[in-house]
Amino acid sequence: MLLKSALAIFALVSQRIKMKTLVLLICIAFVSMTSCGQIQNSNNMNTDNKKREVVKNNEDWKKELTPEQYEVTCSGATEPAFTGEYWNNHETGMYYCVRCGAPLFSSDTKYDSGTGWPSFYAPVGENKIDENLDTSFGMMRTEVVCHRCGAHLGHLFDDGPKPTGERYCINSAALKFEKKDK
């Protein structure tokens, strides 16, 4: 009889602990979702409030860009690592925005990060790119977009080389390269 009572008490306590744990997990998930919802997720390029020099609707961009360029620059997609046209480019020249032609990065700041995407430690100048908080896929990252047209370029990380310590990890599909004659 004592054993039966002990088992009943254990089952009741166990259920309450599970229920409290479940309630706690639901509360944590709710708080996480609502607080993250207050942070702007910048994957939708049409909702940024910055005044752009080049503004076109999605249909115009679809007509001018390849499907991959459109997905990357307008929908925030990422090309697979080691597949882009410029990840292993060692030519001297300038990298421009594929949408609006703004100069973004120089081959002088390009380096081999080993990630499979073109990586740069700095843009060509101030006001060439904008940074947005990107909370997609449960991560907090810094998205970089073209200042002139708002095209999604890639992301910025703080594991780059000197002198900046930054790594602009950029999709080849967001860039157009023009070789500089020596």
C-alpha positions as CSV (number, residue, x, y, z in Angstrom):
1,M,0.0,0.0,0.0
2,L,2.8,2.4,0.9
3,L,4.6,1.6,-2.4
4,K,1.3,2.2,-4.3
5,S,0.9,5.6,-2.6
6,A,4.6,6.6,-3.2
7,L,4.2,5.7,-6.9
8,A,1.0,7.8,-7.2
9,I,2.7,10.8,-5.5
10,F,5.7,10.4,-7.8
11,A,3.5,10.3,-10.9
12,L,1.6,13.4,-9.7
13,V,4.8,15.3,-8.9
14,S,6.3,14.2,-12.2
15,Q,3.3,15.4,-14.1
16,R,3.4,18.8,-12.4
17,I,7.1,19.2,-13.1
18,K,6.5,18.3,-16.8
19,M,3.5,20.7,-16.9
20,K,5.6,23.5,-15.3
21,T,8.4,22.8,-17.7
22,L,6.0,22.9,-20.6
23,V,4.4,26.1,-19.4
24,L,7.9,27.6,-18.9
25,L,9.0,26.6,-22.4
26,I,5.8,28.0,-24.0
27,C,6.3,31.3,-22.1
28,I,9.9,31.5,-23.3
29,A,8.9,30.8,-26.9
30,F,6.2,33.4,-26.7
31,V,8.5,36.1,-25.3
32,S,11.2,35.2,-27.9
33,M,8.7,35.5,-30.7
34,T,7.2,38.7,-29.6
35,S,10.5,40.4,-28.8
36,C,12.0,39.2,-32.1
37,G,8.9,40.4,-33.9
38,Q,9.7,43.9,-32.7
39,I,13.1,43.8,-34.4
40,Q,12.8,44.6,-38.1
41,N,13.6,41.6,-40.3
42,S,15.1,43.1,-43.3
43,N,14.7,40.2,-45.7
44,N,11.9,42.1,-47.6
45,M,13.8,44.7,-49.5
46,N,10.7,46.6,-50.4
47,T,10.0,47.6,-46.8
48,D,13.1,49.5,-45.9
49,N,12.4,53.2,-45.2
50,K,15.7,54.6,-46.6
51,K,15.4,57.0,-49.5
52,R,16.9,55.3,-52.5
53,E,18.3,56.9,-55.6
54,V,17.2,54.0,-57.8
55,V,13.7,52.7,-57.1
56,K,12.0,50.1,-59.3
57,N,9.1,47.7,-58.8
58,N,9.6,43.9,-58.7
59,E,8.4,43.4,-62.2
60,D,11.0,45.8,-63.6
61,W,13.8,44.1,-61.6
62,K,12.6,40.7,-62.9
63,K,12.9,42.0,-66.5
64,E,16.4,43.3,-66.0
65,L,18.0,40.5,-63.8
66,T,18.6,36.8,-64.2
67,P,16.4,34.7,-61.9
68,E,19.4,34.1,-59.5
69,Q,20.2,37.8,-59.4
70,Y,16.6,38.6,-58.7
71,E,16.3,36.0,-55.9
72,V,19.5,37.2,-54.2
73,T,19.1,41.0,-54.6
74,C,15.3,41.3,-54.3
75,S,14.4,38.4,-52.0
76,G,17.5,38.1,-49.8
77,A,18.5,34.7,-51.1
78,T,22.0,33.3,-50.8
79,E,23.8,31.5,-53.6
80,P,25.5,28.2,-52.6
81,A,29.1,28.4,-51.4
82,F,31.8,27.9,-54.0
83,T,29.4,28.3,-56.9
84,G,29.3,32.1,-57.6
85,E,31.2,33.6,-60.4
86,Y,33.5,35.8,-58.3
87,W,34.4,33.7,-55.2
88,N,37.7,32.7,-56.6
89,N,38.3,35.8,-58.8
90,H,41.9,37.2,-58.4
91,E,41.7,39.8,-61.2
92,T,42.3,43.5,-60.4
93,G,39.3,45.7,-60.8
94,M,36.1,47.0,-59.3
95,Y,32.9,45.2,-58.1
96,Y,29.7,47.1,-58.8
97,C,26.1,46.5,-57.8
98,V,24.4,44.3,-60.4
99,R,21.2,46.3,-60.1
100,C,22.2,49.9,-60.2
101,G,25.9,49.9,-61.1
102,A,27.1,51.7,-58.0
103,P,30.8,50.9,-57.1
104,L,30.9,48.8,-54.0
105,F,34.1,46.9,-53.5
106,S,37.6,47.0,-54.9
107,S,39.8,44.0,-55.6
108,D,42.3,45.7,-53.3
109,T,40.2,44.8,-50.3
110,K,39.2,41.3,-51.5
111,Y,40.7,38.3,-49.7
112,D,40.3,34.6,-49.6
113,S,38.1,33.9,-46.5
114,G,37.7,30.2,-47.3
115,T,33.9,30.5,-47.1
116,G,33.1,30.1,-50.8
117,W,31.8,33.7,-51.3
118,P,33.6,36.8,-52.4
119,S,34.9,38.4,-49.2
120,F,36.1,42.0,-48.6
121,Y,37.4,43.8,-45.6
122,A,35.9,47.2,-46.6
123,P,33.7,48.8,-49.2
124,V,35.1,51.4,-51.6
125,G,33.9,54.3,-49.5
126,E,31.4,55.6,-47.0
127,N,27.7,55.6,-47.9
128,K,28.1,52.8,-50.4
129,I,26.4,50.1,-48.4
130,D,23.8,50.1,-45.6
131,E,23.6,47.7,-42.7
132,N,20.3,46.1,-41.4
133,L,19.6,43.7,-38.7
134,D,18.7,40.3,-40.1
135,T,16.9,37.9,-37.7
136,S,16.1,35.2,-40.3
137,F,16.6,31.5,-39.6
138,G,16.8,32.2,-35.9
139,M,20.1,34.1,-36.2
140,M,21.1,37.6,-35.6
141,R,23.3,38.8,-38.4
142,T,24.1,42.1,-40.1
143,E,22.8,42.2,-43.6
144,V,24.5,44.6,-46.1
145,V,22.5,46.2,-48.9
146,C,23.4,48.7,-51.7
147,H,22.9,52.2,-50.4
148,R,21.8,53.4,-53.8
149,C,19.1,50.9,-54.7
150,G,18.7,48.6,-51.6
151,A,19.8,45.4,-53.3
152,H,20.6,42.6,-50.8
153,L,24.3,41.9,-51.2
154,G,25.2,39.5,-48.3
155,H,26.2,39.8,-44.7
156,L,28.9,41.5,-42.5
157,F,30.8,39.5,-39.9
158,D,33.5,40.6,-37.4
159,D,36.0,37.8,-38.2
160,G,37.9,39.5,-41.1
161,P,41.5,40.5,-41.5
162,K,43.3,43.7,-40.5
163,P,43.0,46.6,-40.9
164,T,39.2,46.5,-40.3
165,G,38.6,43.0,-38.8
166,E,35.4,42.9,-40.9
167,R,34.3,40.3,-43.5
168,Y,31.8,41.5,-46.1
169,C,30.6,38.1,-47.3
170,I,28.9,39.0,-50.6
171,N,27.0,37.0,-53.2
172,S,28.5,36.9,-56.6
173,A,25.0,37.2,-58.1
174,A,24.7,40.7,-56.5
175,L,27.9,41.9,-58.2
176,K,29.2,42.9,-61.6
177,F,33.0,42.9,-61.9
178,E,35.0,45.1,-64.3
179,K,38.6,44.2,-64.8
180,K,41.1,47.0,-64.6
181,D,43.9,47.0,-67.2
182,K,47.3,47.1,-65.6
